[in-house]
Amino acid sequence: MLKATIEADIFRETIDAVSALVNECRLHVAESGIRTITVDTSNVAMVSLELEAGAFTTYAAEPAELGLDIEKIRAMMGMIGKSDIVALELDDSGKKLKISFGGYEYSITLLDTKTIRKDPNAPNLELPATFEISGAMFNDSIKAAAMVSDKISLSVNPDTKVFTLNAEGDSDRIKRELAGDDVHYITSAAARSLFSLDYLKDMGKSIGRADKVQIRLGNDHPVQFSFVYADGKGKIGYLLAPRIEAD
């Protein structure tokens, strides 16, 4: 059983965060809220999301596992007004999810969870550099880098406390250095890894909405991004594997 209402902006941000990487997901519903964790089809990136019951306007649920077709939901989101309240209701059969807003009522057939890959185990990584920056600042840097290259290096210099984003194309280069009040270090250590900008551009659309994003970085290791939304009642995390640099 699931019967809930939620503000349009929170609903949109939830769907956008997951759809940045996948077209479908296994949604775990509980009395305390909802959560999902899944990887993209190439096993390069992972997204995790948790949203507390308190983030909803109203919320009543019993434990359930739902197979969501994220693409179908995204297709309707352009119809949702900013001030709308979105109502979610699971039908008695447990096979359809009714989504209502602004006079519209959609009934979406849920996917068989047996056809969706199992939840991945979140890796326990030792990433020496942990720091926070503005989500908008990070997203702007990623968009700029994508103009000249399809890859970007992220690095931390613990001596100068500078976080550097460096993208080099065949003939052009964009470099941005962040220091001082722009970066808040939790742990400062030497770290550098190279990543695909295609994935970072997709993640950046959600990251860019966050006041602060925490970044955990290592040497030729995956990078972790985490940030909150819905007034702190929701949490989104991304994990991205590094690209291998040619010798």
Secondary structure per residue as TSV (DSSP state, phi and psi in degrees):
chain	resnum	aa	ss	phi	psi
A	1	M	-	360.0	135.0
A	2	L	E	-147.4	125.1
A	3	K	E	-145.1	114.5
A	4	A	E	-152.0	159.6
A	5	T	E	-129.5	150.0
A	6	I	E	-151.9	147.8
A	7	E	E	-65.5	145.9
A	8	A	H	-58.2	-42.3
A	9	D	H	-62.7	-40.9
A	10	I	H	-68.7	-41.4
A	11	F	H	-61.2	-45.9
A	12	R	H	-62.8	-43.7
A	13	E	H	-65.6	-35.4
A	14	T	H	-63.1	-50.0
A	15	I	H	-66.5	-43.0
A	16	D	H	-60.5	-39.4
A	17	A	H	-62.3	-42.0
A	18	V	H	-77.1	-41.9
A	19	S	H	-69.0	-11.8
A	20	A	T	-60.3	-25.5
A	21	L	T	-122.6	-29.6
A	22	V	-	-135.5	159.7
A	23	N	S	-99.5	-12.6
A	24	E	E	-150.4	156.9
A	25	C	E	-154.9	162.2
A	26	R	E	-98.2	114.1
A	27	L	E	-99.7	124.7
A	28	H	E	-96.7	119.9
A	29	V	E	-106.7	134.6
A	30	A	E	-143.3	170.8
A	31	E	T	-62.6	-28.1
A	32	S	T	-84.8	-11.8
A	33	G	E	144.9	-161.7
A	34	I	E	-123.0	157.3
A	35	R	E	-155.7	156.6
A	36	T	E	-152.2	152.2
A	37	I	E	-147.1	128.9
A	38	T	E	-157.6	160.4
A	39	V	E	-115.8	157.5
A	40	D	-	-73.6	168.4
A	41	T	T	-64.6	-22.3
A	42	S	T	-91.4	0.1
A	43	N	S	58.2	33.1
A	44	V	S	-100.5	-31.6
A	45	A	E	-137.1	152.5
A	46	M	E	-132.4	144.4
A	47	V	E	-126.0	139.2
A	48	S	E	-129.7	144.4
A	49	L	E	-145.9	137.1
A	50	E	E	-132.7	135.3
A	51	L	E	-135.5	117.6
A	52	E	E	-70.2	155.4
A	53	A	G	-57.8	-32.4
A	54	G	G	-67.2	-12.6
A	55	A	G	-79.3	-16.0
A	56	F	S	-88.1	152.4
A	57	T	S	-67.5	-45.0
A	58	T	E	-137.8	150.3
A	59	Y	E	-156.1	126.4
A	60	A	E	-143.2	125.9
A	61	A	E	-155.1	154.3
A	62	E	-	-118.8	154.8
A	63	P	S	-53.6	129.7
A	64	A	E	-158.9	162.2
A	65	E	E	-126.5	118.3
A	66	L	E	-114.7	142.2
A	67	G	E	-98.7	109.9
A	68	L	E	-99.9	132.8
A	69	D	E	-90.5	96.9
A	70	I	H	-64.3	-34.1
A	71	E	H	-64.2	-39.3
A	72	K	H	-63.1	-42.0
A	73	I	H	-67.8	-41.3
A	74	R	H	-61.5	-36.0
A	75	A	H	-63.0	-27.9
A	76	M	H	-93.3	-11.2
A	77	M	G	-67.3	-23.1
A	78	G	G	-65.8	-17.6
A	79	M	G	-85.3	-14.7
A	80	I	-	-82.5	125.0
A	81	G	-	-78.0	155.5
A	82	K	T	-60.8	-32.3
A	83	S	T	-95.2	3.0
A	84	D	-	-69.7	151.5
A	85	I	E	-104.0	126.6
A	86	V	E	-95.5	126.4
A	87	A	E	-102.7	133.8
A	88	L	E	-120.2	131.5
A	89	E	E	-147.7	127.4
A	90	L	E	-86.3	131.9
A	91	D	-	-74.2	170.8
A	92	D	T	-62.1	-28.2
A	93	S	T	-77.6	-18.1
A	94	G	S	75.9	12.8
A	95	K	S	-111.3	-7.5
A	96	K	E	-133.7	144.2
A	97	L	E	-115.6	122.3
A	98	K	E	-92.0	127.6
A	99	I	E	-120.9	117.4
A	100	S	E	-121.7	141.9
A	101	F	E	-168.4	143.5
A	102	G	T	48.7	35.1
A	103	G	T	89.5	-11.8
A	104	Y	E	-90.9	150.4
A	105	E	E	-139.2	114.8
A	106	Y	E	-105.6	141.2
A	107	S	E	-120.3	113.0
A	108	I	E	-109.3	128.4
A	109	T	E	-72.5	127.5
A	110	L	-	-77.7	153.5
A	111	L	B	-81.3	151.5
A	112	D	-	-70.6	119.5
A	113	T	G	-61.9	-19.7
A	114	K	G	-68.7	-20.9
A	115	T	G	-91.2	-5.2
A	116	I	S	-102.0	135.4
A	117	R	-	-58.4	148.8
A	118	K	-	-66.0	158.7
A	119	D	-	-60.3	133.5
A	120	P	-	-75.2	157.3
A	121	N	-	-84.8	124.8
A	122	A	-	-65.8	124.6
A	123	P	-	-68.9	146.0
A	124	N	-	-96.2	95.1
A	125	L	-	-102.6	141.4
A	126	E	-	-97.0	99.3
A	127	L	-	-113.6	112.7
A	128	P	S	-70.8	-28.6
A	129	A	E	-102.5	122.3
A	130	T	E	-129.5	126.1
A	131	F	E	-155.9	168.1
A	132	E	E	-125.4	140.6
A	133	I	E	-140.2	171.3
A	134	S	-	-65.3	134.4
A	135	G	H	-62.7	-40.5
A	136	A	H	-65.0	-38.5
A	137	M	H	-64.2	-41.1
A	138	F	H	-65.7	-45.7
A	139	N	H	-63.8	-40.2
A	140	D	H	-61.1	-39.5
A	141	S	H	-66.0	-39.2
A	142	I	H	-65.9	-43.3
A	143	K	H	-63.8	-38.3
A	144	A	H	-65.7	-44.3
A	145	A	H	-62.3	-35.1
A	146	A	T	-66.8	-13.3
A	147	M	T	-74.0	-20.2
A	148	V	T	-120.8	-13.7
A	149	S	-	-154.0	171.7
A	150	D	S	-111.3	8.0
A	151	K	E	-143.9	159.6
A	152	I	E	-149.1	141.8
A	153	S	E	-100.3	138.3
A	154	L	E	-114.1	130.9
A	155	S	E	-146.3	154.4
A	156	V	E	-126.7	131.2
A	157	N	E	-105.4	110.2
A	158	P	T	-69.2	-21.5
A	159	D	T	-76.0	-43.8
A	160	T	T	-95.3	-8.3
A	161	K	T	57.1	41.8
A	162	V	E	-110.3	130.4
A	163	F	E	-101.2	122.2
A	164	T	E	-116.4	133.0
A	165	L	E	-112.9	121.4
A	166	N	E	-133.1	119.6
A	167	A	E	-120.5	125.0
A	168	E	E	-121.4	123.4
A	169	G	-	-97.6	-163.8
A	170	D	S	-64.2	-36.6
A	171	S	S	-133.8	-15.0
A	172	D	-	-118.0	164.8
A	173	R	E	-149.9	141.3
A	174	I	E	-128.9	129.7
A	175	K	E	-131.5	135.9
A	176	R	E	-133.2	132.2
A	177	E	E	-114.9	131.0
A	178	L	E	-118.2	132.5
A	179	A	-	-153.2	-177.4
A	180	G	G	61.4	-133.2
A	181	D	G	-70.3	-12.0
A	182	D	G	-75.4	-18.4
A	183	V	-	-130.3	130.0
A	184	H	E	-112.3	112.5
A	185	Y	E	-88.0	132.8
A	186	I	E	-95.1	-45.0
A	187	T	E	-137.4	130.2
A	188	S	-	-109.5	123.5
A	189	A	-	-154.7	158.3
A	190	A	-	-65.1	130.3
A	191	A	E	-157.2	143.7
A	192	R	E	-160.6	132.0
A	193	S	E	-148.1	156.7
A	194	L	E	-108.2	138.7
A	195	F	E	-136.8	158.9
A	196	S	E	-76.9	129.8
A	197	L	H	-74.4	-24.1
A	198	D	H	-58.2	-45.4
A	199	Y	H	-70.4	-43.6
A	200	L	H	-64.6	-33.6
A	201	K	H	-63.1	-42.3
A	202	D	H	-67.1	-43.6
A	203	M	H	-65.5	-35.7
A	204	G	H	-60.6	-26.5
A	205	K	H	-62.8	-36.5
A	206	S	H	-84.2	-41.9
A	207	I	H	-59.2	-37.0
A	208	G	T	-62.2	-18.9
A	209	R	T	-83.1	-15.3
A	210	A	-	-81.8	138.5
A	211	D	S	-60.8	-44.1
A	212	K	-	-137.5	138.9
A	213	V	E	-120.4	132.4
A	214	Q	E	-90.3	130.7
A	215	I	E	-117.2	131.9
A	216	R	E	-117.9	121.7
A	217	L	E	-129.6	143.4
A	218	G	-	-132.7	-165.5
A	219	N	S	-99.8	112.2
A	220	D	S	52.3	41.0
A	221	H	S	-124.5	165.2
A	222	P	-	-59.5	156.8
A	223	V	E	-108.9	144.4
A	224	Q	E	-115.6	134.7
A	225	F	E	-119.9	137.8
A	226	S	E	-145.3	143.6
A	227	F	E	-159.5	161.6
A	228	V	E	-106.5	160.8
A	229	Y	E	-150.2	-177.9
A	230	A	T	54.8	48.2
A	231	D	T	55.2	38.1
A	232	G	T	83.7	-0.6
A	233	K	T	-90.4	-2.7
A	234	G	E	-129.5	151.1
A	235	K	E	-136.6	133.9
A	236	I	E	-122.1	137.8
A	237	G	E	-133.4	141.1
A	238	Y	E	-124.6	145.3
A	239	L	E	-130.4	130.0
A	240	L	E	-130.1	126.9
A	241	A	-	-73.5	151.1
A	242	P	-	-78.3	158.5
A	243	R	-	-86.2	148.0
A	244	I	-	-88.0	125.2
A	245	E	-	-79.4	139.0
A	246	A	-	-70.8	144.7
A	247	D	-	-69.0	360.0
